[in-house]
Amino acid sequence: MITWKKLTQKERQQRIEKALEENVNFAHDASLGYPASKLDNKVFNSDAPFLKDAPTLQTYVANPNHIGCHTIGSSEKAFSGTQEMEREVLKVLAVDIFKAEADSYDGYIAPGGTEANIQAIWMYRNYFMNHFQAKPDEIAIIASEDTHYSIPKAANLLLLDRYSVPVHFDTRELDNAALENLLVSAKTNGKKYFIVVSNMGTTMFGAIDNPDDYISLLEKHQLEYQLHIDAAYGGFVYPFSNKDSVINFENPKISSITIDAHKMLQAPYGTGVFICRKGLIENVLTKEAEYVEGMDLTLCGSRSGANAVAVWMILFTYGPFGWCEKIRVLQMRTDWLCEQFDAMNIKYFRDPNMNIVTVEAKYIPHVLEAKYDLVPQKHDETNEWYKIVIMDHVEVDHLSTFIADLKSTLHAEKRTAPQV
Ligand SMILES: *Cc1c(COP(=O)(O)O)cnc(C)c1O
């Protein structure tokens, strides 16, 4: 770990206060040009006594705007203090967790995983257009059938064709034979450039795609491609539960990663993270964004600096060992649940390094779906799976109540079923 460590409450408070001092202070400084200010004082009283010991909330009230991208070129000077904290967050993620070389990446805290994924696909589309004179209909998006719906959304917005790779029902692994057929037929249909999205934790199953499946087939067929990792779900789990993970920037074929802090890290909503290798993000420079100092390389435009500070707070409260411990606990609870299912001969999918268990729907009586807020794969009668996500608030006590309930419901069903 280069940057990431645990800090005391006092150290955290001092770091944030220093950052806020380096930002413009709308209460004291004469700042005339921005359509921005601190939060309306009539509504959000900045003298409220509880704010004194709550530096993240102080940042919300100060309301810094982190518009633009702060790992490259110049940035809006008014918010340089909290922008530096955003760079600290990105460094922990890119270098300490996803093993990039220092200063070899660009990135920002996006409104969410959806925006970060669209940013990635936009960036690669333009990369192929700028460097290869590609036409949009020569570019294809490739991702598995379990991929998050932000990828079809990106395909729709960016007018790109998308090919969906089937997965095996039980293992949720990519069907490599189908992938190869699909690449060959895409090539026949005039596709020359491929934007690949490989999942680190699918939303429904927590399945981890193997990026090498994509890499080896694309290279076998000598196809031009760029590879994005969607770690919105698994980015704060998998690298910690699987110390041998090689899905990171040490693999030269991986060029960008999406990570959601507002899922497993329990940060406030509005904290997706986008990180890419240097030399790529320039492809989405909007030259017309002339009023923004340093110009804008992001999809979203204005965004809250307080979100960066909130993520920083979580990372530096836990530190790397504290976070590993938290993931360990979730893993142990997930193991416990799987042992119960095994004992009951109930079939489920779980990646051994993830905290999601997805059970075949036929084992789950309907009454329990609503009672325990289980999430179905599809909200109609074709549903085949329910998922259970072992978060901080899901304790073994809750799981054991659920298991007891499941046992008695199944038992009652068996007794009332007609004898054969
Ligand atoms: C949740 C999720 C997203 C999108 O995230 P939002 O933060 O809801 O925009 C993208 N990919 C995966 C795999 C996800 O689980």
The ligand as an ORCA input file, in Angstrom:
! r2SCAN-3c Opt
* xyz 0 1
  C     -25.018     -1.343    -10.173
  C     -24.205     -1.691    -11.345
  C     -23.928     -0.758    -12.352
  C     -24.552      0.611    -12.421
  O     -24.453      1.301    -11.305
  P     -25.303      2.583    -10.876
  O     -24.392      3.024     -9.804
  O     -26.627      2.098    -10.433
  O     -25.341      3.528    -12.015
  C     -23.103     -1.147    -13.381
  N     -22.594     -2.384    -13.426
  C     -22.842     -3.317    -12.486
  C     -22.236     -4.670    -12.630
  C     -23.655     -3.001    -11.413
  O     -23.914     -3.938    -10.497
*
